[in-house]
């Protein structure tokens, strides 16, 4: 089951990587980076669940807050500068 989880996450990361390189607009690229951040968070959460290690959960909280703030900042930039 662990292999299937990581395989699906790898496929999703590859799709976001494709969107990051091909995306015609800055908004597409920002969404791709945010999606890759979420995929990374899911990989950490899956690892923590399979290993039974709760030490990674504060890391997930910090990464999610940093991701939210950075996405909001870039969205504000795009809104102002087109």
N, C-alpha and C positions, 0 to 999 in steps of 0.2 A: 504494500500500500504506500509505503514511503517513496518508493521509486516512481510510482504513478503520480504522486503529488508533485514531486520535483520535476517530472517530465512536463506536466501541464504548466507549471510555473515557468519552465524554460521556454516552452512554446509561446506563452504570453509575453515573456520578455523579448523574444525574437520579434514578435509582432510589433511591440512598442519600439524596438530598435529600428525596425523598418520605417515606422511612422516618423521617428526622429530624423532619419537621414533623408527621407523622401518628402516629408511634410512641406507643402508649398508656403505655408504661413508660419509666423512666429507662434501663433496660438496652437497650431498642431504640434509644434515642437515642445511647447510648454506642457501640453497634455501628455505627450509621450514621456517626458522626463518625470512628470508626476506619476504616471502609470508605472514606470520602472521603479520608482521609489516605493509604491504600494506593493509591487511584486517582491521587492527586497524585504519589505516588512513581513509579507506573508511567508517568505522563506524562513525568516528568523522565527516567526511564530510557529511554523510547522516543525522546525528543529527543536524548539523549546517544548512543544507538545510531545514529540516522539521521545525525547530524552528525559522528559519530566523535570526540566530545569526552569525554575521560575525566575532566575537571575536576569534573563533577557527581557523580561516584560518592562522594566523601567526604560531600557534602551528603546523599545518600541514606542513608548509614550513620548520620549524626547524626539525621536526621528519623525513621528507623526506631527508634532508641533512645529518642528523646523520645516517640514514639507508644506504644511498649511500656510505658515507665514511667508515662505518664499513664493509659493504659488499666488497668494494674495498680492504680494508686492509686484510680481511680474504682471499680473492681471491689471493692476492699477497703472503700471507703466504703459501697457498696451492701450488701455483706455484713453490715456492722456495724449500719447504720441501717435496713435493710429498704427 
